[in-house]
Amino acid sequence: MEERVMERMKDSTVFKLVVTALMAALSYVSFTYLKIPIPTISGDMTALHIGNAFCVIAAILLGGVYGGVAGSLGMTIADVLDPVYITSAPKTFILKLCIGLISGFVAHKIAHITESHDTKYIIKWTAISSICGLGFNVIFDPIVGYLYKTYILGVQADAAKIMATWAAGTTLINAIVSTVLIVILYTALRPVLIKSGLFLKIK
């Protein structure tokens, strides 16, 4: 009996690691190859992308820590490998980790979304969890970006303020599009995972 329990726990851990790696890869691919770069008038770059969506989906499927790690790894590696965004890598790592932790907390500690619920409940709390995590990013990405560029990178305050303003606009659009995508993907994946026996109940 104990061996069977241990085997199931091991399988669960392996499954979580595999899905985390998959979501990290999807975050990386979506930002690296599917983004729409937008130059700012200050000469910096921002982008429209759906990379954060996979961070939140991982958090809802596996828990906040796994979701945060998936987003942090995928998006940070994408930044590091792109000369345009490489200086943003430390900021990216912290913010994406927070997105996952917040979305996971709301989904599992408040809504207990992996318990048995009707479809309306699942859709509502998937959206709320996404909005909380991505809403944090909408608010803090430009703030952290401004402080990071001004005090760490030494960018002039006026230029950093312009960059932060542009980043806030694109981050808001990213959040709206990602929230819609997350709701669609999670509500589609949930019954498939339940039927296949791969759905994890997160407490």
N, C-alpha and C positions, 0 to 999 in steps of 0.2 A: 504493500500500500504506500509506504513512504517513498519507495523507489519510483512508483508511478507519479506521485506528487512532484518529486524532484525532477523527473523527466519532463513533466508538463511545464514546470517553472523554467527549466532550461530551454525548452522549445519556445516559450513565451519571450524569453530574453533574446534568443536568436532572431525571432520574428521581429521584435522591436528594433533590433540593430539593423536588420535588413531593410525594414521600412524607413528607418531614419536615414540610412545611406541613400535609399531611393529618392526620398524627398529632398535630401541635400543635393543630389545630382540634378533633380528637376529644377530646384531653385537656381543652381548654377547655369544650367542650359537655358532656362527661360530668361535669365538676366543677360547672359553672354550672347545668345543668338537671336532672341526674340524681342529684345528691348528696342525702343525708339529713342535714340539719343536726342537731347534738346540742349543746344548751346545757350548759355546765358549771356547777357550783354556785358558781363564782367569778364568773359572769357572762360568761365568754368563750364562744367557739363552736368546736367541732370538727365533723367531718363524716365520714360513710361515703361513699366514692366509689371509682370505678375509673379515675380519671384517670391514675394512675401506670402502669397496664397498657399504655397506648399509648406511653409513654416507653420501656418495656422492649421492646415489640414493634419499635419503630423502631430500637432499639439492636441487636436481633438481626437485623433485616432489612438495616440499612444500616451499622452500626458504632456504637461508643459515643458518638462526638462528635455524630453526627446525632441519635441517640436522646436524648442529654442536652439538646441544643438544642431538640428537639421538645417534650420535657417541660417544660423551663424556660420556653420562650415561652408554650406553651398554658396552663400552670398559673399562671404569674406574671401574665399578662394577666387571667385569671379572678379572681385576687386583687385586682388593681388596680381592676377594674371593680365589685367588690363592697365596699361600705363596711364590712361586717363583717370582711372578711379583708384589707383593703388594707394594714394594718400588717405583715402577714406576708409580703408580696411579696418583699423581699430574701432572707429565709430560704428561701422557696419556690424561688427561682431557683437558689440554690446547691445545695440538697438534690436537686432534680430533675436538675440537671446531673450530680451525683455518681451518682445512680441509673443514668442512661444510660451513663456512663463505666464503672462497675463491671460492669453487666450485659453491655455490649459486650466488655469485656476478657475476661471469663470465657467468653462464647460464641465469640469469635473467636481470641483469643490462646492459650487453654487447650484448648477443645474443638474449635476449627476447624469449627464447626457447619455452615458452608456447603459443606463438602466432601461427597463421597458417603458417606452413612451409612445404616444401617437405621433403621426407624421407632422402635425402642426407644431407640436412641442419641439420636435427635433429641428424643424426649419427655424422656428423662432430663436431657440438657444444657440443654434449654429451661427445664425446671423448676429446675435448679441455678443457671442464669444469673439467673433471676427471683428466686430465693430470696436469692442474694448481693446483688443490687441493692436489692431491697425489704427484705431483712433489715438492710442498712445503714441504710435509712430508718427502720425500726422502732426501731433503737437510737439513732440520732443525731437524729431529728426531735424527740423530747422533750427531749434534752440541749441541742441548739442552741436549741430553743424556749424552754427555761428561761433560758439565758444571754442570749438575745436580749431576752426580755421583762424580765429583771431589770436588765441592764446597759445596754441600748440604749433600751428603752421606759420604764424606771423603774418597772416594776410591783413591788409588794412581794414579797419572796422567798417567803412562804408562799402567796400567791395564785398566783404563777408556778409553784410546785411542784405545786399542785393541777391547774392547767391542763396541765402536762407529763404528769402521771399519767393524766388523761383522754385526752390526745392519744396516749399510748403504747398504750392499749387499742384505740382506734379505728384507729390506724395498723396494728396487728397484724391486725385483722379485714380491713382494706383489702388488706393484703399477701397474706393467704391467698386471698381471693376473686380478687384480681388474678392471682396465680400460676396458679390453675386456668384463668382466662380466657385468659391468655397461651399456655399449653400448647395449649389447644383451638384458638385462632385461628392460632397459628403453624403447627401441624401441618396445619391445613386450608389455609392460604395457600400454604405451601411448594410442594406439587405443582402448584397452579394457576399460580404464578409461573414454575416450571420449564417447564411445558408452553407457556406463552405467550412464553417467552424473556425474561422480565423479572427472573428470579432473578439476584441479584448474588452473586458469590463474594467474600467479604471476607477479606483476609489480614491 
